[in-house]
């Protein structure tokens, strides 16, 4: 099984059905091939689920061995599907970014009231635990400029620290963020764009503080998703914290 399993790839998994039918047409025995492909796909799903749980609890610094233990597979099985930890982290981060984007679009399309749309997006995102898996580049933005238009100042980490500092006087359009690699840019930019629409609508309606940016909204998602050992306590803490943060985002009568 392990010899066959090592040749698994997403392309072969997707093509498994066609290959099996072709083999059957040629009169070949497929009784051994199909179960191996199903087993490989199942292992992949276990690894991805375990990675979301482990990284969500411990952060992206958690070792691959922890992922393997949670998935109940050997670490070699993890590395056969993801040749490096960076590849696995990128996969999880991309999936979470896409999930957040879908949640933002759903809120934007299904809620007529600007504040209801923004708060729905925040509640859905926090409940899904997406904040614990936000990729770093998403949190390194701030959407705000003096004219109220969407701008994203570039940021960098101070030498020897993890503190992010704005690079002054270098605003760039949302569509060009982030500068971390072309494969990440499209997904991150899509998320920033749709969240920017939620923020812009709520601000224009006078329901959101004028100084609140897209970065602030994403930080709320990350902050309001604590990782606690008890699921009920975690849900209660997230809901309570989010209620407090939402109140902080709302504008106040002059």
N, C-alpha and C positions, 0 to 999 in steps of 0.2 A: 504493500500500500504506500509506503513512504517514497519508494522510487517513482511510482506513478504520480504521487501527489506533488513532488518537487517540480514537475513540468506544468503545473497549473498556472494559468494566467487569466486575467479578466476576459481577454478575447476568446480564449478557448472555452471558458465557462459559458459565454454568451452563445458560442457556436455549438455547444454540446448537443443540443437537440438536433440540429441539422446533420452533424457528424454521425450521430447514432442512427438516424434514418438512412443515411447514405450507406453506412456499414451494413444495416439490415438488408438493404436492397442488394448488396453484393453477396449476401449469404453468410457474412462473418458473424461470429459469436460476440454479442455486445454485453453479455451478462456481467463481465468484469469491469468494462470501461465506465458504464453509466454510474454505478454506485460510487466509484472513486471520485468522479466529478461532483456528485452530490455531496460527498463527504468533504471535499475541498471547499466547496461553497459554504457549507455549514461552518467549517473552521474559520473561514474568513469573517462570517457574520459574528461568530463568537469573539474573535479578536477585535473587531471594530466596536462591538458593544462594550467589551472589557476596557478598551482604550478610552472610550468616552467616560466610563465610570472612574477609572483610575486618574486620568488627567483632570476630570472634574473635581475629584477629591484632593489630589495632591499637586495639581498644576502640571504644565507641560515638562517640568523637570523630572518627573517620575521616570524610573528606569524601565526598559523594555521587559525586564524580568518580572516586574510587578504586573504588567499587562498580560504576560504569558500565564502567570499564576492565576489571575482573575479569570482568564479565558479557559483555564484547565487544559492547556496545550503546552508542548515544549517550546522553549524560546526559539529553537530552530524553525519551528512552524511559523512563528511570527516573522522571522527574518526572511523566510522563503517568500512571503507575500509582500513584505516591506523591507527592502534591502538595507535601510538605515532608519534610525528613529526620526530623522527629519522628514522622511517620506510619509511616515505614519502620522506625525504631527500635522503635516500639511494637509493630509487627507481629512483628518478630523476637523481642522480649522476651516477648511473649505466647505465642508458639509454644514458646519454650524453657521457660517456666514450666509450660506444659501438659505438655511432654515430661517434665520432672522429676517432676511430680505423678503421671503415669502410671507412671513407673519406681518411685516410692515405693509406689504402690498394689500394683504387681506384687510387689515385695519383701515387702510386708506380707501379701499373700494367699497367697504361694507358699512362704514360709519359716516353719516352726513355731518355730524357735529365735530368740529376740529378737536376739541378737548377729549371727546369720547374716543376718537380715533387714536389719538396719542396715548391716552391712558390704557386703551385696549391693547395696543401694541406692547406697552411696557408690562402689563399684567401677564399677557400670554408668553412673552419672552422670558420673564422671570420665572414663571411657573414651569417652563420647559427646562430650566437649568442652563440655558444657553449662555448666560453671563459668565459661568465658570469656564467656558471654553472659547471665549472670544479671542481671536488671534491678536497678537500684540499690535500689529499695524493699525487695526481698527481703533484701538485706544490711543493712538498717537496722533490724533487729529483734533482740531477745534474749528468749528464752523461759525465764523462771525467776522464781520468787518464793520467799519464805521458807518457805511451806508445801509446796513441791514441785509446786504446780499450774501449769498453763500460763498464763503472763502475758507480755505483750509491752510493755516500757517504750517509750514514745515517744522518738525521738531527733531531734536536729537538728544541722546543721553549724555549727561555730563560725565567726563572722564572719571573713572573710579567709583561711580555711583550708579544707581538705577533711576535717578531723578530725571524726568523729561523736561527739557527747557525749550521754549519757543525760539525759533530762529527769526529774529526781528526783520520786518520789512521784506518778507519774501512770501507774500500770499500767492497761492496758486489755485486754479479752479478745481472743483470737486472731481471732475472727470479725470484729472491727472494724478490722483492720489491712489495708493501710496507708492513711493519709490523703493519698492522692495522686491521687484521682479514682475515681469509681464504676466506670468501665470496667476499671480495673486491680485493684480491690479483690477481686472474686470469685475471679479466678485466683490471686492471691497468697495469699488466705486459705485456699483449698483446698490449696495446697502446704504452707503452714504447719501446717494441721490434720493432714494425713497424715504429714508428717515428725515432727510432735509425737507421734503415736501410736508411731512407730518408736522415738523417743527415750524415751518413757514406758515402753514395754515393756522395753527394754534396761536402763533405770535400775531398774525394779521387780525385774528378775531379778538385780540386783547385778552386771551385766556392764559397765555404763557408769558412769563417774565421776559422782558426784552433782552436781557443779558444771557439767557439760556441758549446754549449751542447744541449742535448735533453731538459733539463730544460729551457734553453734560448728560444727554439722554442715554448714550451708550454706557457711560460710567454708572448711571443709575442701575442699568441692567446688570452690570458686573457687581456692583456693591450690594444689590438687593437679592443676591443669590448665594447666601452663605452655605457652606458645606458642613452639616451637622450629622452626627451618627444616627440620630433618631429621625425617621422620615416625617413623622407628625410634627415634631418640634421644628424641623427645617421648614416645612410648609407654613407653619404659624409664624415663625420668625421672618420669613420672606414676605408674607402678606403684611405683617405689621410694619416692617421697615419700608416697604414700598409705599404704604399709605402715608407715612411720614415724609418720604422723599417727594411724592406727588404733591403734597401740600407745599413743599418748598419750591416746586417748579411753577406753581400757579401765580399769576399776577395778582396784585392787591390794589383795591381802589385807591386813587390818589387822595 
